[in-house]
């Protein structure tokens, strides 16, 4: 998928009728008024959030990163990282995304992968103006309802009053 030439607008510009405004990482504006840099972590978070929006995706990350995220989520005031399970490579005009996901049992992996790819590409390209050249997806595990460790802990707690 190729993105058309990007329009660049500086603060105070009012004529935005030429199309979507997007400034690629490190791209200088046409008027020489500066540049906009998009950090890798921004693309990583956008891709992570876009992946979680797709029904059938249970979680992101491998076993170790999910366990760390679960422990971090139990600390008051802390939250799991939006970029967990996502790695990106960002260039001047393009980005590549690698995802590690845990899917819900019963989800079609080809259909889910297609939906995740489309959502990630759309979100990253729309928000950053970078062309997403690839989204590689690794399905690490399948979540089976009732198989959660938290559900097991709840069951033990419910037995004792």
C-alpha positions, -999 to +999 in steps of 0.1 A: +000+000+000+015+033-011+007+066+006+003+097-015+026+126-010+021+142+024+011+177+030+029+196+058+013+223+078+030+245+105+013+261+134-010+288+122-017+274+088-053+274+079-056+260+044-058+222+049-079+215+018-050+197+000-056+164+019-047+147+051-019+163+071+009+139+079+045+145+086+068+115+085+096+109+110+123+136+105+107+150+074+114+187+070+084+210+061+083+225+027+085+261+041+116+252+062+097+259+095+110+228+112+105+191+114+083+166+132+098+134+147+077+104+156+093+083+183+093+045+179+073+041+211+044+061+196+041+037+167+044+008+191+016+021+213-007+029+183-001-007+169-008-022+204-040-004+209-052-011+173-045-048+179-064-050+211-094-034+194-100-065+172-125-090+187-108-124+192-075-109+204-073-119+241-039-104+250-005-093+235+029-106+243+047-138+250+044-158+282+071-138+301+059-104+290+022-113+298+032-125+333+052-093+339+023-072+326-001-091+349+021-085+380+025-048+370-013-045+366-018-056+402+003-027+415-019+002+425-014+031+400+005+009+375-009-004+342+002-028+316+021-011+287+001-004+255+031-016+236+035-049+253+040-077+227+047-051+200+080-043+184+084-018+156+111-006+132+105+030+121+123+047+093+119+081+076+088+072+057+080+036+065+073+014+095+073-024+101+054-040+130+059-074+147+031-086+171+029-115+195-007-123+204-028-146+224-062-154+208-095-165+221-104-201+215-127-205+185-113-175+166-103-181+130-066-173+130-065-163+093-095-141+096-082-126+129-048-120+114-063-102+085-084-080+107-055-072+130-033-063+100-059-040+085-066-023+118-029-018+126-021-005+091-051+019+091-043+033+126-006+037+121-009+053+086-037+076+096-021+088+128+015+091+117+015+093+079+041+065+078+036+037+052+033+004+070+053-021+049+046-052+069+027-065+100+041-098+112+019-117+136+030-146+159+001-164+176+017-176+209-012-192+226-050-198+227-070-185+257-096-211+268-124-196+289-124-208+325-087-216+322-075-183+338-054-185+369-075-157+384-106-179+379-090-206+398-081-183+427-117-170+427-130-206+430-108-212+460-119-180+477-156-187+471-154-221+489-144-205+522-165-179+539 
